[in-house]
């Protein structure tokens, strides 16, 4: 006889949890295959222009999902690309825009010191799906942040627009 109230209580708990789960917000995420496709496309885009770079793709929390380094890319480019990806994911803006903002408003230079993972140089772009941030991509190694960014943008246009 005591099992019946326990079963009713368990059923009520399951129903309650099911209702709570149904009301929780959903959040888009960056699948690994998409992160790898973005990294590969970025590397190919830069290689086509003669640049040996590293590329990092991070999720919305700034955690690395994919990282590639071209055969002749400098060793420093791995960390540079990771930090640019982290910065763009964290701030939700292109790193070149942040650099320009600090140049225009020097009082914002303290942004550089907010987190040791930030790198405010051109070459990082946020990744968005349906206007929701899902991560960031960073490139390091081309002879200028604007060129790093162009490779990343070409990959975004090719991979995320499909």
Secondary structure, 3 states (H helix, E strand, C coil): CHHHHHHHHHHHHHHHHHHHHHHCCCCCCCCHHHHHHHHHHHHHHHHHCCCCCEEEEEECCCCEEEEEECCCCCCHHHHHHHHHHHHHHHHCCCHHHHHHHHHHCHHHHHHHHCCCCCCCCCCEEEEEECCEEEEEEEEECCCCHHHHHHHHHHHHHHHCCC
